[in-house]
Amino acid sequence: SRLYCCFFKRCGEQREIHRVDRLQSQMCIREINKSSLNFTYYYFSTRGRNAVADYSGEYKLDLEVEASKYGLQYEMKKSITDRFSLGASFGSGVLLSNYDVTESFIINGNPRNSYEVNLEGLNIFVEPSIIASYNILDNLNCFLKVSYEKNITNELYLSTDKEQKSTLDADWTGIRISTGIYYTFRSE
């Protein structure tokens, strides 16, 4: 079968697009039979702070966790009606995780102690999904995707000493539910 290439969140089956926008997060190569191979990138981030202060001083604990997810995803769809299709996909790849902890004490306005730990990890994941999409207009579609991501490895190591393993894990395992609207550009 003939391959077509597009660089948007979702792809049309019969369009050839030759430019790449560097800001897009997903690229796919789609065959006419409605299967695709997607290169994916995601960014995760969460932060937290615990602090106590009174007239004599303060204590702060700051946490920051970030991850960049790179992967390949194979997707197949089957049309149920002329507007509705169901499909499944399977993805796999790596997550690069960073975990930063900063702890500080200030007594009578003078910094007394400060402690900082930076951890890094490389996670390997698998992610099966179920996808439903509906064609609203000719080129306008909406989709619902339910997937489960399982991290196979999730260890963190000191960024200054890769031999020293942490007791903390960077486990991003869980259910992912996403929905959205996408537009398919058609060339004549």
N, C-alpha and C positions, 0 to 999 in steps of 0.2 A: 504494500500500500504506500501511497505517497505521503511524505511528511510535510507539515507546515509548522512554522515557528511563530510564536507570539510572546510578548513580554508584558502581560497584564495579569491581574489576579486570576481571572478565568479566561479561557481561550475559545474562540470560534473555531469550527471545524475546518473551514476552507479558506483561511486568510493567510496571506504571506506578508509578514511585516519584517523589515530589514533593519530598523533602528532599535537601539536599546537605550532606555532611560535608566541611568544609573541609580535613581532613587527608588525604583520598584523593588519589592521584596520577594517576588516570585516570578520565575521564568519557566515556561513549559514548552515542550515539543508535542504537538497533537497530531494524531493520525485521523483519517477520515472516519474510521470506525468508532470514534468517540472514546478513545483511550489516550492517556497523556502521561508524560514523564515530567514531573515538576521539580525544580531546584528551589528549595525554600530557605528563608532566613527569618528568624524571629528574635526579638529582644525582650527579656524579662527583667524586671527590677522591683525590689521592695526594700523599704527602709523602716527603721524604728528607733525610738529614743526612750530611755528610762532616765528620769532625772529627779533629784530631790535637792531642795535649797532652803536655807533659812538665814538668819542674820550672821551666822558664824562661817558659812561656806556652802559649797554645793558639790554634788556628785553627779556625773553624767556618764551614760553608757549609750553609745551610738552604734547601730548595726546597719550594714548595707549589703544586700545580696543582689548580684547581677548575673545574667547569663546570656550568651549569644548562641542561638541554635541554628545549625546548618544541616541540611538534609536533602535526600532524594525521596520523591513520593510518586508511586505509580497509581494512576486512577483510571477506572473503567466506568462508563455510564451506559445505561440502556434506556431508550425512550419507551415510556409506558403509554403516553398519548402524544399528540403533536406538540403539547406544551409542557408536559411533566416528564421528568426522567429521574431514575434512581441509579445509584452507583455505590461503589466501594473503592477504597484506596488502602495502600499499605506504604508506610514511610519508615525510613531509618536514617540515622545520622549521628552527629556529635553535638554536645552542649559544652561550651567553655564557661565555667562558673568562677565567679570571684566573690569572696566573702570577707568583708572588712569590719573589724571591731575596734572601736576607740573608747577607752575608759579614762576618765580624768577626775581628779580631786582638787578642789580649790578651798583653802582654809584662810579666812580673814583676808580675802582678796589676793592671796599669793598662791600660784599653782604649786602643789606639793608633789603630786604624782601624775604621770601620764603613761598610758599603756596602749600600744597599737599592735594589732595582729592582722596580717593579710594572708588569706588562704586562697588557693586556686585548685581547680579540679577539671578533669576531662570526663564527661559522662557519655555513654553510648546509649541510644534510645531506639525503640521500635514503637510504631504508632499506626494501628489499624483504624479505619474510619468508615462510616456510612454517610452517604451524601444524597440529598434530595434537592432538585432544582426545578424551578417553574419559569417558563418563558412568559414575561408580562407583556412585552411588545416584541417587535421583530428582533431587535438587538439588545433589549433590556431584560435581564434575568435576575431572579433572587434565588438564594440557596440556604440550606440548613445543613450543617455538618456536625456529626457527633463522633468523637474519637476518644481513644484511651491511649495515653502515652505511658510507657513503662521504661524506666531507666534501668539498664542492666548493670552499669557501674555508676557509682555516685560518691566516690571518696574525695576528700579535700586534703591538700598538703600545704605546708608553709611555703609561701612564695619565695622565700630566701633559701629554703632547704627542702628540695623535692623528695628527700628520703624520709622526712618526718611527717607521718600521717596524723591527721587530726581525728578526734573522736566525733566531730561533727560531720554530717553528710549534707550534700547538696542534691537532694532528691526532689525532682520536679515531676514525679509520677502522679498521674491523675486524669480525670475526665476533662476533655476539652469540648466545649459547645460553641460553635461560631455560626453566625448568620450574616448575610450581607446582600448587597445589590451590585451587580456588575454589568458593564456595557461592553459589547463586542463590536469592535471597529471592523467594518466590511470594506474591502477594496473591490472596485469594479473591473 
